[in-house]
Amino acid sequence: MRTVNKWCHRYPLFDEWYESAMDIMGNRREKLALHHEIDVSIVMRTMHLYDPGYKKSLQWMETIKNQDNGNKQQIVIIDKYPSSDLVPPLKD
């Protein structure tokens, strides 16, 4: 067990401060990545260390990706929408 985890377990107030600090650092890194001041791919790969919610969403996306849909081609049929004065008919 890491020293930080021992301190968090031993002192609840320290745990609260630690969580706040990690949240602040994660938010700052995300903001810097959005403004392209730091590399986005690095932030994406390490964001789970700063935000437990992000880690849960990554796990959820992984389960969705791993679900077997038979790898079949899916065909989506969209009804033809009527034309209007705002949207002229498509020319062939």
C-alpha positions as CSV (number, residue, x, y, z in Angstrom):
1,M,0.0,0.0,0.0
2,R,1.3,3.4,-0.9
3,T,2.1,5.9,1.8
4,V,-0.6,8.3,0.6
5,N,-3.2,5.6,0.8
6,K,-2.1,4.8,4.4
7,W,-2.4,8.4,5.4
8,C,-5.9,8.7,3.7
9,H,-7.0,5.5,5.6
10,R,-5.6,6.8,8.9
11,Y,-6.8,10.4,8.7
12,P,-10.2,11.1,7.1
13,L,-9.5,14.8,6.8
14,F,-6.3,14.1,4.9
15,D,-8.4,11.8,2.6
16,E,-10.8,14.7,1.9
17,W,-7.9,17.1,1.1
18,Y,-6.3,14.5,-1.1
19,E,-9.5,13.9,-3.1
20,S,-9.9,17.7,-3.5
21,A,-6.3,18.1,-4.7
22,M,-6.6,15.3,-7.2
23,D,-9.8,16.8,-8.5
24,I,-8.2,20.2,-8.9
25,M,-5.2,18.7,-10.7
26,G,-7.4,16.7,-13.0
27,N,-9.5,19.7,-13.9
28,R,-6.4,21.8,-14.6
29,R,-4.9,19.1,-16.8
30,E,-8.2,18.8,-18.7
31,K,-8.4,22.5,-19.2
32,L,-4.8,22.7,-20.5
33,A,-5.5,19.9,-22.9
34,L,-8.7,21.6,-24.2
35,H,-6.6,24.7,-24.9
36,H,-3.9,22.5,-26.5
37,E,-1.3,23.7,-24.0
38,I,-0.4,20.1,-23.2
39,D,-0.7,16.9,-25.2
40,V,-4.3,15.7,-25.3
41,S,-3.4,12.0,-25.7
42,I,-1.3,12.0,-22.5
43,V,-4.2,13.6,-20.5
44,M,-6.7,11.1,-21.9
45,R,-4.5,8.1,-21.0
46,T,-3.9,9.3,-17.4
47,M,-7.2,11.1,-16.5
48,H,-8.5,8.0,-14.7
49,L,-5.8,8.6,-12.0
50,Y,-7.3,12.0,-11.1
51,D,-11.0,11.4,-11.6
52,P,-12.9,8.3,-10.4
53,G,-15.9,9.2,-12.5
54,Y,-13.7,9.2,-15.6
55,K,-12.4,5.8,-14.6
56,K,-16.0,4.5,-14.4
57,S,-16.9,5.9,-17.7
58,L,-13.9,4.3,-19.3
59,Q,-14.9,0.9,-17.9
60,W,-18.4,1.4,-19.1
61,M,-17.2,2.2,-22.7
62,E,-14.9,-0.8,-22.6
63,T,-17.9,-3.1,-21.7
64,I,-19.9,-1.6,-24.5
65,K,-17.0,-2.1,-27.0
66,N,-16.6,-5.7,-25.9
67,Q,-20.2,-6.7,-26.3
68,D,-20.6,-9.1,-29.1
69,N,-23.0,-7.8,-31.7
70,G,-22.1,-10.5,-34.2
71,N,-19.9,-8.1,-36.1
72,K,-22.7,-7.9,-38.7
73,Q,-23.3,-5.1,-41.0
74,Q,-26.2,-3.1,-39.7
75,I,-28.6,-1.4,-42.2
76,V,-30.5,1.7,-41.1
77,I,-33.5,2.7,-43.1
78,I,-34.6,6.3,-42.8
79,D,-38.0,7.4,-44.2
80,K,-37.9,10.1,-46.8
81,Y,-38.8,13.4,-45.4
82,P,-41.2,15.7,-47.3
83,S,-39.6,18.7,-48.9
84,S,-40.6,22.2,-47.8
85,D,-39.9,25.8,-48.8
86,L,-37.0,26.0,-46.4
87,V,-35.4,22.8,-47.7
88,P,-35.5,22.4,-51.5
89,P,-35.7,19.0,-53.0
90,L,-32.5,17.2,-53.7
91,K,-31.4,17.4,-57.3
92,D,-30.2,14.1,-58.8
